[in-house]
């Protein structure tokens, strides 16, 4: 992703490594923990042990369409 942002979308290095990637890491960690908590809560409410959460990923087209 950093390569695509820097060379295809022509973003300079500082916004990619100073703002975009740190925000992306925070978003992925927080949303993963949140969805895991929701799955745990749904399993506790229904009494099931086979409840899971979908992993969180990056939607790369949205990275290119954001205003700078």
Residue pairs with C-beta under 8 A, 6 or more apart in sequence:
1 21
1 24
1 58
1 60
1 63
2 16
2 17
2 21
4 60
4 63
5 11
5 16
5 20
5 63
6 12
6 13
6 16
8 64
9 63
9 64
11 20
11 68
15 68
20 63
24 58
27 56
28 56
28 57
28 58
31 56
32 53
32 55
32 56
35 53
35 54
35 56
36 53
38 53
39 51
39 52
39 53
40 51
42 48
42 51
43 49
43 50
43 51
